[in-house]
Amino acid sequence: MYGENLRPSNQEPPDLPAPGTLMVDTSRADRVGEFRGVAGPYWSLRPVGGGAEWEVEPRHVRPALLIEQLRARTARLNARSRGEVL
């Protein structure tokens, strides 16, 4: 498991992920979102805690590191525990 939290060094876009895979949008301050699908030349991502989808060029997307996945899921659970509508 060594190196699983290291950023990938390649600059090529990742292969098409499965829907629901957590991805990071590097063009928006490393915002984490769930992959929802393809919309023309863009990929659609949705915030982990719910909300409006956004589109991003695939070259600005990378798979979320384990720590980023944990943070995103924890934020969602915290919002749910506060009674926020997700």
Protein Blocks (a to p, Z undefined) as FASTA:
>chain_A
ZZklpccfbfbdcddddehiacddfkngoiacddfbdehjbccdddfkgpadddddfklg
ccddfklmmmmmmmmmmmmmnopaZZ
